[in-house]
Amino acid sequence: MKTATVADLRNNFSDISRIIHNGEKITITKRGMPFAILSPLQKRKSSSMEWPDRAEWRKRVYPEGPKTTDAALDYDRGDT
C-alpha cells in the first residue's frame, strides 16, 4: 500500500486519484501518523433497470383512452 501526506494529497490530487482509480489503496499521513486510507469503491454492476410500462400507466390514468394530446390535457383538467 502506498502512502501520501496531506500536502501530497492537496498538491498532487490528480496523480493520487489516478492511482486509486487503478485499484490501489493509499494511506494518508498527517504529521507522520497514518489517519486515513483512500481506496477505490467496489465496481458497480451494470444497470439492469426495469423501465415502467407506460402503456399500462396510460390505461390506468386515462381509462377512456384519449387519442390526442389535447384530449389527454382536457381529461387531466377535468374538462371532459
Secondary structure as UniProt FT lines:
FT   STRAND          2..5
FT   HELIX           6..11
FT   HELIX           13..21
FT   TURN            22..23
FT   STRAND          26..30
FT   TURN            31..32
FT   STRAND          33..38
FT   HELIX           54..61
FT   TURN            63..64
FT   HELIX           69..77
//
